Amino acid sequence: MTDWKIRVRAAAIHLCISLLVAGVAAGLVFGLWYPYPYREISGGRELFLLVVAVDVVLGPLVTFVVFNRTKPRKELVRDLALVGLMQLAGLAYGLWTVHEARPVHLVFEIDRFRAVHAVDVPPELLSKTPQGVVALPVTGPSLLAVRPFASAQERTDATLAALQGLHLGARPDLWQPYEQAVPRILAAAKPVNQLLSRFPERTADIEKVIAATGQPVERLVYLPLAARKSFWTVLLDARTGQVLGFAPLDSF
């Protein structure tokens, strides 16, 4: 077998191993940190694919370059081990980056929902997380709400902070359990029939999301959702406030 064929074979084996490791990593990322629809809402899919694509491609390419059967066995094993370690280090750093950017809460803010990510939450406010609330969960976003302001001054301070980039939903000192806010959520929500009127060109897509909820349209309401780089719409049960579905519509 010629030298280049041996190199191709070694690189192909390395590629198969890399794809297997990437598959395990994908299960972790999309099964826990970015469940649907957050892999789209929060950009998790693009970030993960960028990290993994670079790692999966570079490892086998380097193997193709360094693999040489004329090298002493000890030297060849050392070179391949170094390639593997560098690749794993790159994957670990990439996964850490994806982990730090993961969505941790879907928070009701006055008249909308906001997808809050781990990097959005100020570390200095974590100690003010309400009892019973996990500040930075790793098993997917939880439902929370922003509590009513305690005073006019608190409202003013929170508004000024939001204008500077610290959104209400990212503040642990303002969080409260979702169930306590259901009356306010339903009061702010609008009938889903209005979506059909506002977006007649998206009727088929909206009806598909409605059908997936298992509820008739009369039993559904909606609120807009602000995310990192996009705007979506959340469909809710009009009686309980339960989140039933998501639509890729900017309903602001």
ABEGO torsion letter per residue (X at the ends): XBAAAAAAAAAAAAAAAAAAAAAAAAAAAAAAABBOAAAAAAGAAAAAAAAAAAAAAAAAAAAAAABBAABBAAAAAAAAAAAAAAAAAAAAAAAAAAAAABBABBBBBGABBBBBBAAABBAAAAAABBBGBBABBAAEBBBBBBBBBABAAAAAAAAAAAAAGBBAAABAAABBBAAAAAAAAAAABBBAAAAAAABAAAAAAAAAAAAAAGBBAAABBBBBBBBAABBBBBBBBAAAGBBABBBBBBAX
